[in-house]
Amino acid sequence: MASRSSLLLILTAACFVSIISPATSQTCSTQNVLSAEKTPFQTCLDLPELESYLHYTYNATNSSLSVAFVAAPSRSDGWIAWAINPTAGSQAFLAYGSGAGAPPVVKTYNITGYNLTEGRLAFDFWNLRAEALNGGRIAIFATVKVPAGAGSVNQVWQIGGNVTNGRVGVHPFSPPNLNSRAVLNLTGTTSTGGGGSKTPGNAGWMVANVNLGVNLGILVLLGTIIIF
């Protein structure tokens, strides 16, 4: 009887762990991520690499794109980043934890060619912030101005190494890190082809063999090379 009870206890615990494990159960549609207006985003996507997620709303009236990029750093002192290049260069938002109880730090990087400049981006943006979520995830929120009439933008996302005294370390060079790029369709009708979108048949991501080249940048920060 004792062995039977022990087996039942083990099976119950295993089922409980599988239910709460964010690595196996989380999708964008299960995340309670709200815009600056405290409303749900129109669309969410399970990005194809690095267990990352994008929530977004495109406003054609003022050519703005409101996003929430969600990912978990690979380590407690790691960083995450999301970038687009609507014109020239790559415009990146990068966030990392700043200690227990404190909100994550979020910074902007204007990457042109091989140069990295922390500071204002090449386009207007507002409502920039970062939040710590359950499961060790960080969400980067921002609204960015995109070119009027743009149907899509090139996007890239990344999960990096450690951050030491504000210095950002290099990210891994594994295939998921090197393949974390896609075209984000703003107004198209292409389906995402899976359950990752909360708006079936609406704008989705399409992994493309786009030569983003140096426009996505090789980030050089204080002697550390970070390839996006």
C-alpha positions as a Markdown table, in Angstrom:
| # | Residue | x | y | z |
|---|---|---|---|---|
| 1 | Met | 0.0 | 0.0 | 0.0 |
| 2 | Ala | 2.8 | 2.4 | 0.9 |
| 3 | Ser | 4.6 | 1.9 | -2.4 |
| 4 | Arg | 1.3 | 2.4 | -4.3 |
| 5 | Ser | 0.7 | 5.7 | -2.4 |
| 6 | Ser | 4.3 | 6.8 | -3.2 |
| 7 | Leu | 3.8 | 6.1 | -6.8 |
| 8 | Leu | 0.5 | 8.1 | -6.8 |
| 9 | Leu | 2.2 | 11.0 | -5.1 |
| 10 | Ile | 5.1 | 11.0 | -7.7 |
| 11 | Leu | 2.7 | 11.0 | -10.6 |
| 12 | Thr | 0.6 | 13.8 | -9.1 |
| 13 | Ala | 3.7 | 15.9 | -8.6 |
| 14 | Ala | 4.9 | 15.3 | -12.2 |
| 15 | Cys | 1.6 | 16.3 | -13.6 |
| 16 | Phe | 1.6 | 19.5 | -11.5 |
| 17 | Val | 5.1 | 20.4 | -12.6 |
| 18 | Ser | 4.2 | 19.9 | -16.3 |
| 19 | Ile | 1.2 | 22.1 | -15.9 |
| 20 | Ile | 3.1 | 25.1 | -14.4 |
| 21 | Ser | 6.2 | 24.8 | -16.4 |
| 22 | Pro | 6.5 | 28.0 | -18.5 |
| 23 | Ala | 8.9 | 26.4 | -20.9 |
| 24 | Thr | 6.4 | 23.8 | -22.0 |
| 25 | Ser | 3.1 | 25.5 | -21.6 |
| 26 | Gln | 3.6 | 29.2 | -22.4 |
| 27 | Thr | 2.4 | 30.7 | -25.7 |
| 28 | Cys | 1.7 | 34.4 | -26.5 |
| 29 | Ser | -2.0 | 33.8 | -26.1 |
| 30 | Thr | -1.5 | 32.7 | -22.5 |
| 31 | Gln | 0.4 | 35.9 | -21.5 |
| 32 | Asn | -1.5 | 38.7 | -19.9 |
| 33 | Val | 0.3 | 41.5 | -21.7 |
| 34 | Leu | -1.4 | 44.9 | -22.0 |
| 35 | Ser | -0.6 | 48.0 | -24.0 |
| 36 | Ala | 0.1 | 51.4 | -22.4 |
| 37 | Glu | -3.6 | 52.0 | -22.7 |
| 38 | Lys | -4.2 | 48.9 | -20.6 |
| 39 | Thr | -5.9 | 47.1 | -23.5 |
| 40 | Pro | -4.9 | 43.9 | -25.2 |
| 41 | Phe | -2.7 | 44.1 | -28.3 |
| 42 | Gln | -4.5 | 43.3 | -31.6 |
| 43 | Thr | -2.1 | 40.4 | -32.5 |
| 44 | Cys | 0.4 | 38.2 | -30.7 |
| 45 | Leu | 3.0 | 35.9 | -32.3 |
| 46 | Asp | 5.1 | 33.0 | -31.0 |
| 47 | Leu | 8.3 | 33.9 | -32.7 |
| 48 | Pro | 10.1 | 31.0 | -34.4 |
| 49 | Glu | 13.3 | 31.2 | -32.4 |
| 50 | Leu | 14.5 | 31.6 | -28.8 |
| 51 | Glu | 11.1 | 31.0 | -27.1 |
| 52 | Ser | 10.2 | 34.7 | -27.7 |
| 53 | Tyr | 6.9 | 36.4 | -28.2 |
| 54 | Leu | 5.7 | 39.6 | -29.9 |
| 55 | His | 2.5 | 41.4 | -29.1 |
| 56 | Tyr | 1.6 | 44.3 | -31.4 |
| 57 | Thr | -0.9 | 46.7 | -32.7 |
| 58 | Tyr | -0.5 | 48.7 | -35.9 |
| 59 | Asn | -2.3 | 52.0 | -36.2 |
| 60 | Ala | -2.4 | 53.1 | -39.8 |
| 61 | Thr | -3.9 | 56.5 | -38.9 |
| 62 | Asn | -0.7 | 57.8 | -37.4 |
| 63 | Ser | 1.7 | 55.1 | -38.8 |
| 64 | Ser | 2.6 | 53.8 | -35.4 |
| 65 | Leu | 3.4 | 50.3 | -34.2 |
| 66 | Ser | 2.9 | 49.4 | -30.5 |
| 67 | Val | 4.8 | 46.3 | -29.4 |
| 68 | Ala | 5.6 | 44.2 | -26.4 |
| 69 | Phe | 8.5 | 41.8 | -26.9 |
| 70 | Val | 8.6 | 39.0 | -24.3 |
| 71 | Ala | 11.6 | 36.7 | -23.7 |
| 72 | Ala | 13.6 | 35.2 | -20.9 |
| 73 | Pro | 17.3 | 36.0 | -20.6 |
| 74 | Ser | 19.4 | 32.9 | -20.7 |
| 75 | Arg | 20.8 | 33.7 | -17.3 |
| 76 | Ser | 19.8 | 35.9 | -14.3 |
| 77 | Asp | 22.2 | 38.7 | -15.4 |
| 78 | Gly | 21.5 | 38.3 | -19.1 |
| 79 | Trp | 19.7 | 40.6 | -21.6 |
| 80 | Ile | 17.1 | 40.5 | -24.3 |
| 81 | Ala | 16.6 | 42.8 | -27.3 |
| 82 | Trp | 14.2 | 43.5 | -30.1 |
| 83 | Ala | 15.0 | 45.7 | -33.1 |
| 84 | Ile | 13.6 | 46.9 | -36.5 |
| 85 | Asn | 15.2 | 48.7 | -39.4 |
| 86 | Pro | 12.5 | 50.6 | -41.2 |
| 87 | Thr | 14.9 | 52.9 | -43.0 |
| 88 | Ala | 18.7 | 52.5 | -42.5 |
| 89 | Gly | 20.5 | 50.8 | -39.7 |
| 90 | Ser | 19.0 | 48.8 | -36.9 |
| 91 | Gln | 17.1 | 50.4 | -34.1 |
| 92 | Ala | 17.2 | 48.3 | -31.0 |
| 93 | Phe | 15.6 | 48.2 | -27.6 |
| 94 | Leu | 17.6 | 46.2 | -25.1 |
| 95 | Ala | 16.6 | 45.3 | -21.5 |
| 96 | Tyr | 18.1 | 43.5 | -18.6 |
| 97 | Gly | 17.3 | 43.0 | -14.9 |
| 98 | Ser | 18.4 | 45.5 | -12.3 |
| 99 | Gly | 18.0 | 43.6 | -9.1 |
| 100 | Ala | 15.2 | 42.1 | -7.0 |
| 101 | Gly | 12.2 | 44.3 | -6.7 |
| 102 | Ala | 13.4 | 46.8 | -9.3 |
| 103 | Pro | 12.1 | 47.2 | -12.8 |
| 104 | Pro | 14.3 | 46.0 | -15.7 |
| 105 | Val | 16.6 | 48.6 | -17.3 |
| 106 | Val | 15.7 | 49.3 | -21.0 |
| 107 | Lys | 18.0 | 51.2 | -23.3 |
| 108 | Thr | 18.0 | 52.2 | -27.0 |
| 109 | Tyr | 20.8 | 51.6 | -29.6 |
| 110 | Asn | 21.1 | 53.2 | -33.0 |
| 111 | Ile | 23.2 | 50.8 | -35.1 |
| 112 | Thr | 24.5 | 52.1 | -38.4 |
| 113 | Gly | 26.9 | 49.7 | -40.2 |
| 114 | Tyr | 29.4 | 48.6 | -37.6 |
| 115 | Asn | 28.8 | 51.6 | -35.3 |
| 116 | Leu | 26.8 | 51.4 | -32.0 |
| 117 | Thr | 25.5 | 54.5 | -30.4 |
| 118 | Glu | 23.4 | 54.3 | -27.3 |
| 119 | Gly | 20.8 | 57.1 | -27.4 |
| 120 | Arg | 17.9 | 58.4 | -29.5 |
| 121 | Leu | 16.8 | 56.2 | -32.3 |
| 122 | Ala | 16.4 | 57.3 | -36.0 |
| 123 | Phe | 12.6 | 57.4 | -35.6 |
| 124 | Asp | 10.2 | 58.7 | -32.9 |
| 125 | Phe | 9.2 | 56.4 | -30.2 |
| 126 | Trp | 7.2 | 56.7 | -27.0 |
| 127 | Asn | 5.7 | 54.7 | -24.1 |
| 128 | Leu | 9.1 | 52.9 | -23.6 |
| 129 | Arg | 9.4 | 50.7 | -20.5 |
| 130 | Ala | 10.3 | 47.2 | -19.4 |
| 131 | Glu | 8.6 | 44.9 | -16.9 |
| 132 | Ala | 9.5 | 41.7 | -15.2 |
| 133 | Leu | 7.1 | 38.9 | -15.8 |
| 134 | Asn | 6.6 | 35.5 | -14.3 |
| 135 | Gly | 9.0 | 32.7 | -15.2 |
| 136 | Gly | 12.0 | 35.0 | -15.4 |
| 137 | Arg | 10.7 | 36.7 | -18.5 |
| 138 | Ile | 11.1 | 40.4 | -19.4 |
| 139 | Ala | 8.7 | 42.4 | -21.5 |
| 140 | Ile | 9.9 | 45.4 | -23.5 |
| 141 | Phe | 7.1 | 47.8 | -24.4 |
| 142 | Ala | 7.4 | 50.6 | -26.9 |
| 143 | Thr | 5.4 | 52.5 | -29.6 |
| 144 | Val | 7.4 | 53.3 | -32.7 |
| 145 | Lys | 6.8 | 55.5 | -35.7 |
| 146 | Val | 7.1 | 53.5 | -38.9 |
| 147 | Pro | 7.1 | 54.9 | -42.5 |
| 148 | Ala | 3.7 | 55.9 | -43.7 |
| 149 | Gly | 2.1 | 53.2 | -45.8 |
| 150 | Ala | 4.7 | 50.6 | -44.8 |
| 151 | Gly | 3.3 | 47.1 | -45.2 |
| 152 | Ser | 6.0 | 45.4 | -43.3 |
| 153 | Val | 9.3 | 45.9 | -41.3 |
| 154 | Asn | 12.3 | 43.8 | -40.8 |
| 155 | Gln | 12.6 | 42.7 | -37.2 |
| 156 | Val | 15.3 | 40.9 | -35.3 |
| 157 | Trp | 15.4 | 39.7 | -31.7 |
| 158 | Gln | 18.1 | 38.4 | -29.5 |
| 159 | Ile | 18.9 | 36.8 | -26.1 |
| 160 | Gly | 22.4 | 37.7 | -24.9 |
| 161 | Gly | 24.9 | 36.9 | -22.3 |
| 162 | Asn | 25.8 | 38.7 | -19.1 |
| 163 | Val | 25.6 | 42.4 | -18.2 |
| 164 | Thr | 28.3 | 43.6 | -15.9 |
| 165 | Asn | 28.1 | 47.2 | -14.6 |
| 166 | Gly | 26.0 | 48.1 | -17.6 |
| 167 | Arg | 28.4 | 46.5 | -20.1 |
| 168 | Val | 26.5 | 44.1 | -22.4 |
| 169 | Gly | 28.1 | 40.7 | -23.0 |
| 170 | Val | 28.1 | 38.7 | -26.2 |
| 171 | His | 25.2 | 36.4 | -27.1 |
| 172 | Pro | 25.7 | 32.8 | -28.1 |
| 173 | Phe | 26.3 | 31.9 | -31.7 |
| 174 | Ser | 24.0 | 28.9 | -31.8 |
| 175 | Pro | 21.6 | 28.5 | -34.8 |
| 176 | Pro | 18.6 | 29.9 | -32.9 |
| 177 | Asn | 20.5 | 33.1 | -32.1 |
| 178 | Leu | 21.7 | 33.4 | -35.7 |
| 179 | Asn | 18.3 | 32.8 | -37.2 |
| 180 | Ser | 16.3 | 35.1 | -34.9 |
| 181 | Arg | 15.1 | 37.4 | -37.7 |
| 182 | Ala | 11.9 | 37.7 | -39.7 |
| 183 | Val | 9.6 | 40.1 | -41.6 |
| 184 | Leu | 6.8 | 41.5 | -39.6 |
| 185 | Asn | 3.8 | 42.1 | -41.8 |
| 186 | Leu | 1.8 | 45.1 | -40.6 |
| 187 | Thr | -1.3 | 45.1 | -42.8 |
| 188 | Gly | -1.1 | 41.8 | -44.7 |
| 189 | Thr | -3.4 | 38.8 | -44.6 |
| 190 | Thr | -0.9 | 36.0 | -44.4 |
| 191 | Ser | -1.7 | 33.5 | -41.7 |
| 192 | Thr | 0.9 | 32.6 | -39.1 |
| 193 | Gly | 0.3 | 29.0 | -39.8 |
| 194 | Gly | -0.2 | 28.0 | -36.2 |
| 195 | Gly | -1.8 | 28.8 | -33.0 |
| 196 | Gly | 0.5 | 31.6 | -32.1 |
| 197 | Ser | -1.6 | 34.4 | -33.3 |
| 198 | Lys | -4.6 | 35.7 | -31.4 |
| 199 | Thr | -5.9 | 37.1 | -34.8 |
| 200 | Pro | -6.2 | 34.2 | -37.2 |
| 201 | Gly | -5.6 | 35.2 | -40.8 |
| 202 | Asn | -4.4 | 38.6 | -39.7 |
| 203 | Ala | -0.9 | 40.1 | -40.1 |
| 204 | Gly | 1.8 | 37.6 | -39.0 |
| 205 | Trp | 5.4 | 36.8 | -39.2 |
| 206 | Met | 7.2 | 35.2 | -42.1 |
| 207 | Val | 10.7 | 33.9 | -41.8 |
| 208 | Ala | 12.4 | 35.2 | -44.9 |
| 209 | Asn | 15.8 | 34.8 | -46.6 |
| 210 | Val | 16.2 | 38.5 | -46.3 |
| 211 | Asn | 19.7 | 39.7 | -46.6 |
| 212 | Leu | 19.6 | 42.1 | -43.6 |
| 213 | Gly | 23.4 | 42.3 | -43.7 |
| 214 | Val | 25.0 | 45.1 | -41.8 |
| 215 | Asn | 21.7 | 47.0 | -41.6 |
| 216 | Leu | 20.9 | 44.7 | -38.7 |
| 217 | Gly | 24.3 | 45.6 | -37.4 |
| 218 | Ile | 27.3 | 44.1 | -35.6 |
| 219 | Leu | 27.0 | 45.7 | -32.2 |
| 220 | Val | 30.4 | 46.7 | -30.8 |
| 221 | Leu | 30.0 | 47.8 | -27.2 |
| 222 | Leu | 33.1 | 48.5 | -25.1 |
| 223 | Gly | 35.1 | 46.0 | -27.0 |
| 224 | Thr | 32.5 | 43.2 | -26.9 |
| 225 | Ile | 31.1 | 42.1 | -30.2 |
| 226 | Ile | 27.4 | 41.3 | -30.3 |
| 227 | Ile | 26.0 | 40.1 | -33.6 |
| 228 | Phe | 22.4 | 40.7 | -34.4 |
